[in-house]
Amino acid sequence: MVIHQYVTVYRLMAISSQAKQVLEWKPRAGQYKIYGKYSRAAMSSVLDAIVYLQPIPISTTVLADNFLTYEACLRLGISNKRAELKPLLTAVYDQISKGPVDNEVLAFVTYHLGSKDPVFRHTANVLCHQRFIKSVPDVKEFEKMVAKKPALQKAVLQIDQAHKSRRQAYEAKNQARSGSEADDEASGKSAGDEEKVVEVKTVENMLEQIAREERG
């Protein structure tokens, strides 16, 4: 796709680091090429938002539309760390978390995004969480589905291992704390017993002293 002059150069450069890198040295360029796979309709809606200073479009109901918009932003060179993309990413995260992660979601995340992309990582975390809380109706089918996406399967295994390590560390910490409290309680009890013994001996000494004085 080629962006023509109707897109204001300085607005494009302001939101896209990639466009800035290309156009900074030739601000009078009549066109700017965009490479890679993306939806032309989604790209046009993103460009319209840039031209008219509007928010990046978000669908409140259709996750697939938000995926295409997000992909168009990435192809345009808009970093997923920019504030302009935060509302879109929030909507995508919520929609992935609330619904079952089906093959359509897995296919987009696996084949259109890199393993370090926040949407990719979020999807992997959601998969782990759904399996952990046993909200997956068919675990074998779930594992078979994930196994078809090696990059995602690897991320899921890494996250599972990280969660397991944290749980083990937490349990070990609790056990150590419980053991320490038990020792403190036992120690306090022994100290109390010793105080009673000392107190009794002191009273006995006083009685002996009184008896000696009376005898004297």
C-alpha positions in Angstrom: 0.0 0.0 0.0 1.2 3.5 -0.8 0.2 6.5 1.4 -0.2 9.6 -0.7 0.0 13.3 0.1 -3.4 13.5 1.7 -1.8 12.1 4.9 0.0 15.0 6.7 3.6 14.1 6.9 4.3 15.6 10.3 1.3 13.8 11.9 2.4 10.5 10.4 6.0 11.1 11.7 4.6 12.0 15.1 2.9 8.7 15.7 5.2 6.3 13.6 8.9 6.0 14.4 9.2 4.0 11.2 7.7 6.8 9.1 9.8 9.3 10.9 13.0 7.4 10.1 12.1 7.3 6.4 10.4 10.8 5.9 12.6 12.9 8.2 15.2 13.3 5.4 12.6 13.8 2.6 9.6 15.6 4.1 8.3 16.5 0.6 8.0 12.8 -0.4 4.8 12.2 -2.3 4.3 8.7 -1.1 5.2 6.3 1.7 5.1 2.6 1.2 3.8 0.1 3.8 5.1 -3.5 3.6 3.8 -6.8 5.0 0.4 -8.3 5.3 -2.5 -6.3 6.7 -6.2 -5.4 6.0 -6.6 -2.5 3.6 -9.8 -1.5 5.3 -8.2 -1.5 8.7 -5.2 0.5 7.4 -7.5 3.1 5.9 -9.4 3.5 9.2 -6.1 3.9 11.1 -4.9 6.5 8.5 -8.2 8.4 8.7 -7.8 8.5 12.5 -4.3 10.0 12.1 -5.4 12.6 9.5 -8.4 13.8 11.5 -6.7 13.5 14.9 -9.1 10.9 16.2 -8.5 7.9 18.5 -7.5 4.6 16.9 -10.8 2.8 16.1 -11.9 0.1 18.5 -14.6 -2.5 18.2 -16.4 -3.2 21.5 -17.7 -6.6 20.2 -15.6 -8.0 17.4 -12.1 -9.2 18.5 -11.1 -10.0 14.9 -11.6 -6.3 13.9 -9.4 -5.2 16.7 -6.7 -7.7 15.6 -6.7 -6.2 12.1 -6.5 -2.7 13.4 -3.7 -3.6 15.7 -1.8 -5.3 12.9 -2.3 -2.2 10.6 -0.8 0.0 13.4 2.2 -2.3 13.6 2.7 -2.3 9.9 2.5 1.5 9.9 5.3 1.6 12.4 3.3 2.6 15.5 4.9 1.1 18.6 2.7 -1.0 20.8 4.1 1.1 23.7 2.6 4.4 22.5 -0.3 5.9 24.5 -2.4 6.0 21.3 -2.5 2.2 21.2 -3.2 1.7 25.0 -7.1 1.8 24.6 -7.0 -0.7 21.7 -4.7 -3.1 23.6 -6.9 -2.9 26.7 -9.9 -3.9 24.6 -8.0 -6.7 23.0 -6.8 -8.0 26.4 -10.3 -7.9 27.8 -11.8 -9.7 24.8 -9.2 -12.5 24.8 -9.5 -13.0 28.6 -13.3 -13.2 28.6 -13.9 -15.5 25.7 -12.5 -19.0 24.9 -9.2 -18.9 23.0 -10.2 -20.6 19.8 -8.3 -21.5 16.7 -9.0 -18.2 15.0 -7.3 -16.3 17.9 -4.4 -18.8 18.0 -3.8 -18.5 14.3 -3.7 -14.7 14.3 -1.5 -14.5 17.4 0.9 -17.2 16.1 1.3 -16.2 12.5 0.8 -12.4 12.6 2.6 -11.4 15.8 6.1 -12.1 17.2 6.7 -14.1 20.4 7.7 -10.9 22.3 4.5 -9.0 21.3 2.3 -8.1 24.3 -0.8 -9.6 22.7 1.1 -12.9 22.1 2.3 -13.0 25.7 -1.2 -12.1 27.0 -2.7 -14.9 25.0 -0.2 -17.4 26.4 -1.0 -16.2 29.9 -4.7 -16.6 29.4 -4.2 -20.1 28.1 -2.2 -21.1 31.2 -4.8 -19.5 33.5 -7.8 -21.2 31.8 -6.1 -24.6 32.1 -5.1 -23.9 35.7 -8.6 -23.0 36.9 -9.9 -25.9 34.8 -12.2 -23.8 32.7 -11.1 -25.8 29.6 -13.9 -28.3 28.8 -11.6 -30.7 26.9 -8.0 -30.6 28.1 -6.7 -33.1 25.5 -8.3 -31.1 22.6 -6.9 -27.9 24.2 -3.4 -29.3 24.3 -3.7 -30.6 20.8 -4.8 -27.2 19.6 -1.9 -25.4 21.3 0.6 -28.0 20.1 -0.1 -27.0 16.5 1.5 -23.6 17.3 5.0 -24.4 18.4 6.0 -20.8 19.3 2.8 -20.4 21.5 3.3 -23.9 23.0 6.8 -22.9 24.0 5.6 -19.7 25.6 2.8 -21.6 27.5 5.3 -24.1 28.9 7.7 -21.3 30.0 4.9 -19.4 31.7 3.6 -22.7 33.4 7.1 -23.3 34.7 7.5 -19.8 36.0 4.2 -20.0 37.8 5.1 -23.3 39.3 8.4 -22.0 40.6 6.6 -19.0 42.1 4.1 -21.3 43.8 6.8 -23.5 45.2 8.8 -20.5 46.5 5.6 -19.1 48.1 4.8 -22.5 49.8 8.4 -22.8 51.0 8.2 -19.3 52.5 4.9 -20.1 54.3 6.3 -23.4 55.7 9.4 -21.6 56.9 7.3 -18.9 58.5 5.0 -21.5 60.2 8.1 -23.4 61.5 9.6 -20.2 62.9 6.3 -19.3 64.6 6.1 -22.7 66.2 9.7 -22.4 67.4 9.0 -19.0 68.9 5.9 -20.3 70.6 7.8 -23.3 72.1 10.6 -21.0 73.1 8.2 -18.6 74.8 6.6 -21.5 76.7 10.0 -22.7 78.0 11.0 -19.2 79.0 7.7 -18.9 81.0 8.4 -22.2 82.7 11.8 -21.0 83.7 10.4 -17.8 85.1 7.9 -19.8 87.2 10.8 -22.0 88.6 12.9 -19.0 89.4 9.9 -17.4 91.1 9.1 -20.5 93.2 12.7 -20.9 94.2 12.8 -17.2 95.2 9.7 -17.7 97.4 11.2 -20.8 99.0 14.4 -18.9 99.8 12.4 -16.1 101.4 10.5 -18.7 103.6 13.8 -20.4 104.6 15.2 -17.0 105.6 12.1 -16.1 107.7 12.3 -19.5 109.4 16.0 -19.0 110.2 15.3 -15.5 111.6 12.5 -17.0 113.8 14.8 -19.8 115.0 17.5 -17.2 115.7 
